[in-house]
Amino acid sequence: MAPTIDIIRHGQAAHNVYGSHVRDAVLTDSGVAECDILRETFPFGSMVTNIVSSPLRRAIDTAILGVLPTVNDHIKIKLLPDLQEISPAPSSTGISKSALFSRYNDGHNVDMDDLNEYWYRKGFDTPYAPEVYKVEARARSARQYLRMLARKAIEAGKDDAHIVVVTHGEFAHWLTRDFRGVSGTRSSGWFNTEWRSYRIDSIFRSEHTDPWLTETTESVIARNGSLIPWSMSVLTKYSPRNFATMRVIEYSEMVHIEERRLSTYQTTEAPERSGDEYDESDESDESDEPDISNESDGWVDVDQELD
């Protein structure tokens, strides 16, 4: 038996309801309720050896509320920037490491060692820009990281280990290389707090090779009720990738437009505040309704399509 990778999409967040202008959107009350259900129904807590999460707050909070209470006390949530969402919209743009530290340092068991201060930047000079080859590269990097964790579990005699990944609906398709459910009108086939289980093929191949994630039979049946619909759609596993690729290209053009706008603005007027800066006034309190008085400035939030 080999370790299992359980991939979870975050719960509903403010941008799903109010729009993509909400910076690093946090969970709504409905999202918190979804995490409560996840906590009650996720069956593998006692076997979890690692939790890794996107550093976007809706993913961290999903891990804290939906998974962490089910596992051993010594396990921390490892924040992995490779797992962040692809879109450059404000709602999928995170906050600085220091701001995250202020929010999660007090008793939340969150490990931020792999974050730099500006991990959330998605300009073309960063690894997280919405360019197809960069999305593929960080998905591959994430798979290699998960393989490393699985190897360590085997070496520790925990062949039945479960490694939990909390990420986003769109990036999950690139991580698993299974694009079923993506279409011209749907950015993701993953629903809020949905989890699917995978195993890594050829787990002891060279560390430089790209691991392959294969969904377990149990996971497929739990989602579909039968292997038949799933097996009939195997041939369409990759064809929806064209839709996903086109979205990444559209996001890339968004970044071009935004960078040109900022460049023009900075040459004509000294800005009072950089778009990269963050203070507490940006943060939506889960108990308060987000400010929706401003328009989204043309940003498109892919998660809205599922809600």
C-alpha positions in Angstrom: 0.0 0.0 0.0 1.2 3.5 -0.8 0.4 6.9 0.9 -2.8 8.6 -0.3 -3.0 12.3 -1.4 -6.3 13.8 -0.4 -6.9 17.0 -2.4 -9.6 19.4 -1.1 -11.1 22.5 -2.6 -11.6 25.4 -0.1 -15.1 26.4 1.2 -17.2 29.2 -0.1 -15.5 32.6 0.2 -16.7 36.2 0.1 -15.6 36.6 -3.6 -18.0 33.9 -4.6 -20.9 36.1 -3.4 -19.7 39.7 -3.6 -17.3 39.7 -6.5 -13.6 39.4 -7.3 -12.6 42.8 -6.0 -12.5 41.4 -2.5 -8.8 41.1 -1.6 -7.8 37.6 -0.5 -11.4 36.7 0.2 -12.1 34.9 3.5 -14.8 32.2 4.1 -18.4 33.2 4.3 -20.8 31.8 7.0 -21.8 29.2 4.4 -18.2 28.4 3.8 -17.6 27.9 7.5 -20.7 25.6 7.6 -19.2 23.6 4.7 -16.0 23.2 6.7 -18.0 21.9 9.6 -19.4 19.2 7.3 -16.0 18.4 6.0 -14.7 18.0 9.6 -17.5 15.6 10.4 -17.3 13.5 7.2 -13.5 13.4 6.4 -12.7 9.8 7.5 -8.9 9.8 7.4 -7.9 12.2 10.2 -6.1 9.6 12.3 -3.9 8.6 9.4 -2.9 12.1 8.2 0.8 12.8 8.4 0.9 16.1 6.6 -1.3 19.1 5.7 -0.2 21.4 3.0 -2.3 24.4 1.9 -2.4 27.4 -0.4 -1.4 30.5 1.5 -4.7 32.2 0.4 -6.8 32.7 3.5 -9.9 30.8 2.4 -7.7 27.7 1.9 -5.9 28.2 5.3 -9.2 28.6 7.1 -10.6 25.5 5.4 -7.6 23.5 6.6 -7.9 25.0 10.1 -11.7 24.4 10.5 -12.2 21.4 8.3 -9.1 19.2 8.7 -6.9 20.3 11.6 -9.3 19.2 14.4 -9.3 15.7 13.0 -5.6 15.0 13.1 -2.9 14.5 15.7 -2.0 17.6 17.7 1.6 17.8 16.5 0.7 18.3 12.8 1.0 21.8 11.3 -0.5 23.3 8.2 2.4 23.9 5.7 1.8 26.8 3.5 3.0 26.1 -0.1 2.8 29.1 -2.5 2.8 26.7 -5.5 -0.8 25.8 -4.4 -2.3 29.3 -4.8 -5.0 30.0 -7.3 -4.1 31.0 -10.9 -6.2 34.1 -11.4 -4.6 37.5 -10.8 -7.9 39.0 -9.5 -7.7 40.7 -6.1 -9.7 37.9 -4.6 -6.9 35.4 -5.6 -4.1 37.8 -4.6 -2.8 37.1 -1.1 -1.4 39.2 1.6 2.2 39.5 2.8 3.9 36.9 5.0 4.0 39.3 7.9 0.3 40.0 7.6 -0.4 36.3 7.6 1.9 35.9 10.6 -0.1 38.5 12.5 -3.3 36.6 11.7 -2.3 33.0 12.3 0.7 33.0 14.6 -1.4 32.6 17.8 -2.1 28.9 18.2 -3.1 28.0 14.7 -0.3 25.5 13.9 0.6 27.2 10.6 4.1 26.7 9.2 5.1 29.7 7.0 8.8 28.8 6.5 8.5 28.3 2.7 6.9 31.7 2.2 8.8 34.9 1.3 7.3 38.3 2.2 5.8 38.9 -1.3 4.9 35.3 -2.3 1.5 36.5 -3.7 2.9 38.7 -6.5 1.9 37.4 -10.0 3.8 39.8 -12.2 5.6 38.3 -15.2 8.9 38.4 -13.3 7.5 35.9 -10.7 7.0 32.1 -10.8 3.3 32.7 -10.2 2.4 34.7 -13.2 -0.6 33.4 -15.2 1.4 31.9 -18.0 0.7 28.3 -19.0 4.3 27.1 -18.7 4.6 28.6 -15.3 1.3 27.1 -14.1 2.6 23.7 -15.4 5.9 24.3 -13.7 4.4 25.0 -10.2 1.9 22.1 -10.6 4.9 19.8 -11.3 6.8 21.3 -8.3 3.8 20.7 -6.1 3.6 17.1 -7.2 7.3 16.5 -6.6 6.9 18.0 -3.1 4.0 15.6 -2.4 6.0 12.7 -3.6 8.8 13.7 -1.2 6.3 13.7 1.7 5.0 10.3 0.6 8.5 8.9 0.5 9.2 10.1 4.0 6.0 8.5 5.2 7.0 5.2 3.7 10.5 5.5 5.3 8.8 6.1 8.6 6.8 2.9 8.2 3.5 4.7 7.4 2.5 3.2 4.1 -1.1 3.9 4.9 -0.5 7.7 5.5 -2.8 10.3 4.1 -1.4 13.7 3.0 -3.9 16.5 2.8 -3.7 19.3 0.2 -6.0 22.3 0.4 -6.1 24.3 -2.8 -8.4 25.9 -5.4 -10.9 24.8 -7.9 -9.0 25.8 -11.0 -5.4 24.9 -9.9 -6.6 21.5 -8.7 -7.1 20.5 -12.4 -3.5 21.5 -13.3 -2.3 19.7 -10.2 -4.1 16.4 -11.0 -3.8 16.9 -14.8 -7.5 15.8 -15.0 -9.5 18.6 -16.7 -12.9 16.9 -16.7 -15.6 19.3 -15.6 -13.9 22.4 -17.2 -15.8 24.0 -20.0 -16.4 27.4 -21.6 -18.8 28.3 -18.8 -17.2 26.4 -15.9 -13.7 27.0 -14.6 -13.7 23.9 -12.4 -15.4 20.6 -11.9 -14.6 20.8 -8.2 -17.2 21.9 -5.7 -16.7 23.7 -2.4 -14.9 21.5 0.2 -15.0 18.5 -2.2 -12.1 16.1 -1.7 -10.7 13.5 -4.0 -8.0 10.9 -3.1 -5.0 10.0 -5.3 -1.9 7.8 -5.2 1.4 8.6 -6.8 2.5 6.2 -9.5 6.2 5.0 -9.4 6.8 6.8 -6.2 10.5 5.9 -6.1 11.5 7.2 -9.5 14.2 9.8 -9.8 13.4 13.0 -7.9 13.7 15.0 -11.1 10.9 13.1 -12.9 7.3 14.4 -12.9 5.1 12.3 -10.6 1.7 11.1 -11.9 -1.4 11.3 -9.6 -4.0 8.6 -10.1 -7.4 8.9 -8.4 -8.3 5.9 -6.3 -11.2 3.6 -7.2 -12.8 4.4 -3.9 -12.7 8.1 -4.6 -14.1 7.7 -8.1 -17.0 5.6 -6.8 -17.7 8.0 -3.9 -18.1 10.8 -6.4 -19.9 9.0 -9.2 -21.6 6.1 -7.6 -20.0 3.8 -10.2 -16.9 3.4 -12.2 -18.9 3.3 -15.5 -19.5 7.1 -16.0 -16.0 7.8 -15.0 -14.4 5.2 -17.3 -16.5 6.3 -20.2 -15.2 9.9 -19.8 -11.5 8.9 -19.6 -11.0 9.8 -23.2 -12.2 13.4 -22.4 -9.8 13.7 -19.5 -7.5 16.1 -21.4 -9.7 17.8 -24.0 -11.2 20.4 -21.6 -7.6 21.5 -21.0 -8.0 23.8 -24.0 -10.6 25.7 -22.0 -8.3 25.9 -19.0 -5.4 27.0 -21.2 -7.5 29.8 -22.7 -8.4 31.1 -19.3 -4.8 31.3 -18.3 -4.0 33.2 -21.5 -6.9 35.6 -20.6 -5.5 36.1 -17.1 -2.1 36.8 -18.7 -3.7 39.6 -20.7 -5.2 41.0 -17.5 -1.8 41.3 -16.0 -0.5 43.0 -19.1 -3.3 45.5 -18.9 -2.8 46.1 -15.2 0.9 46.5 -15.5 0.4 49.0 -18.4 -2.1 50.9 -16.3 0.2 51.1 -13.3 3.1 52.1 -15.4 1.1 55.0 -16.9 -0.2 56.0 -13.5 3.2 56.0 -11.9 4.7 58.2 -14.6 2.0 60.8 -14.3 1.4 60.9 -10.6 3.1 59.6 -7.5 0.7 57.0 -5.9 -0.2 57.4 -2.3 -0.2 53.7 -1.7 1.2 50.8 -3.7 -1.1 48.0 -4.8 1.2 45.5 -3.1 0.8 47.1 0.3 -1.7 45.7 2.8 -3.1 47.0 6.0 -5.9 45.8 8.3 -8.5 47.9 6.5 -8.2 45.6 3.5 -9.3 42.6 5.6 -12.9 41.5 5.6 -14.1 40.3 9.0 -16.0 37.1 8.6 -18.8 38.6 10.7 -19.1 41.8 8.6 -20.5 42.2 5.1 -17.7 43.1 2.7 -17.7 46.5 1.1 -19.2 46.0 -2.4 -19.5 49.7 -3.3 -16.6 49.5 -5.8 -16.7 47.7 -9.1 -14.4 44.9 -9.9 -12.3 46.9 -12.4 -12.7 44.3 -15.1 -11.3 41.4 -13.0 -13.0 38.1 -13.6 -13.2 35.6 -10.7 -13.4 32.0 -11.9 -14.9 30.8 -8.7 -18.1 32.7 -9.2 -19.1 30.4 -12.0 -19.7 27.5 -9.5 -22.0 29.5 -7.1 
